[in-house]
Amino acid sequence: MVCHLSRSVAKKGRYLQSVRNGIDVNKSRFESFSDGVFAFAITLLALGFVLPETRLAANRELAHALLHLWPNLIAYILSFSVIGIMWQNHHALFRFVRSVDRRTVFWNLLLLASTVLIPFATTTLGSYPTFAAAAFLYGLVLSACATFYNLMLLHLVRSGSFEPEVNQATIDETVRGYRMGWLIYVGATLLALVLPLVSFALYLVVVIYFLVPRGADADVSLTARRW
């Protein structure tokens, strides 16, 4: 009875200390909520395929309308890849994070808020693929995602939130990788004002860039222990 009481008091003491330090967020719930928003955003992408409101009278008209959606399909594939990679990077990063404080939650919420706008930007880009405004909007949303991702990572580094066994080289490579992605997104967004199709190609470059594991995503030994 006494031992049980002592353990309860010790556990409560650790919890109160964590609250005072700002580490009062359950990491599992944090990750589950983030996963849910990523899943919701990636599901909304399918709503970008819209047929004409008027009922089509012939099979040929329907086939023509479906073929006319090819820009939406390309935008869908791009955005599905972007959100999928964002989720993978988020998952890989937080496997190595020891604790989550309220500031981390703040930056993460801004990241998720930007992510949910990707389906709208995708539909706009698919409907007006050669318009500078559509390409600029798409880049603006992705740049916002990258900005909040980098700010969240910067806070995690400065607050020492990573597990002790995560080496500094892994953290540095992760920071460099995210910053490079941010730079390409911002550059592509500005380029969209004059060369929208070229900016679209640069958005694809970011997807290809992040397909190569680096930083937290490439630490195989620590990853194996986390699974």
Rosetta blueprint (number, residue, H / E / L):
1 M L
2 V H
3 C H
4 H H
5 L H
6 S H
7 R H
8 S H
9 V H
10 A H
11 K H
12 K H
13 G H
14 R H
15 Y H
16 L H
17 Q H
18 S H
19 V H
20 R H
21 N L
22 G L
23 I L
24 D L
25 V L
26 N L
27 K H
28 S H
29 R H
30 F H
31 E H
32 S H
33 F H
34 S H
35 D H
36 G H
37 V H
38 F H
39 A H
40 F H
41 A H
42 I H
43 T H
44 L H
45 L H
46 A H
47 L H
48 G H
49 F L
50 V L
51 L L
52 P L
53 E L
54 T L
55 R L
56 L L
57 A L
58 A L
59 N H
60 R H
61 E H
62 L H
63 A H
64 H H
65 A H
66 L H
67 L H
68 H L
69 L L
70 W H
71 P H
72 N H
73 L H
74 I H
75 A H
76 Y H
77 I H
78 L H
79 S H
80 F H
81 S H
82 V H
83 I H
84 G H
85 I H
86 M H
87 W H
88 Q H
89 N H
90 H H
91 H H
92 A H
93 L H
94 F H
95 R L
96 F L
97 V E
98 R L
99 S L
100 V L
101 D L
102 R H
103 R H
104 T H
105 V H
106 F H
107 W H
108 N H
109 L H
110 L H
111 L H
112 L H
113 A H
114 S H
115 T H
116 V L
117 L L
118 I H
119 P H
120 F H
121 A H
122 T H
123 T H
124 T H
125 L H
126 G H
127 S H
128 Y L
129 P L
130 T L
131 F L
132 A H
133 A H
134 A H
135 A H
136 F H
137 L H
138 Y H
139 G H
140 L H
141 V H
142 L H
143 S H
144 A H
145 C H
146 A H
147 T H
148 F H
149 Y H
150 N H
151 L H
152 M H
153 L H
154 L H
155 H H
156 L H
157 V H
158 R H
159 S L
160 G L
161 S L
162 F E
163 E L
164 P L
165 E L
166 V L
167 N L
168 Q H
169 A H
170 T H
171 I H
172 D H
173 E H
174 T H
175 V H
176 R H
177 G H
178 Y H
179 R H
180 M H
181 G H
182 W H
183 L H
184 I H
185 Y H
186 V H
187 G H
188 A H
189 T H
190 L H
191 L H
192 A L
193 L L
194 V L
195 L L
196 P H
197 L H
198 V H
199 S H
200 F H
201 A H
202 L H
203 Y H
204 L H
205 V H
206 V H
207 V H
208 I H
209 Y H
210 F H
211 L H
212 V L
213 P L
214 R L
215 G H
216 A H
217 D H
218 A H
219 D L
220 V H
221 S H
222 L H
223 T H
224 A H
225 R H
226 R H
227 W L
